[in-house]
Amino acid sequence: MRVTQDEIIKMNELYLEYHTYAAVAKEVGRAPSTVKKYIDPEYVSQKIHKKLKAIDWDALGEVPIIDIQNWEQDFLRKRNFLQITDTDVDVIFKEAACRKE
């Protein structure tokens, strides 16, 4: 059976949570070897993407030291980004909102 794009997203989301191919495979009903083929080591959770897209980057204005135009892209590429929790992201967004005021 062919792997759909929705399954690939689900596999990557679950991998962020479980950190093993076997656990993801059990959850989605696929072989661990199949799951391994579709795991993107640079994948970023859909929750994080939605939060980043919701930010009005232009409204933030000029922020010292951080290049706003490239910040989102660089932020998403960090390898250790997977260790950042939703709470950490909320704190980052609150700090960005404070700078806006």
Beta strands, then each sheet from edge to edge (+ up, - down):
end
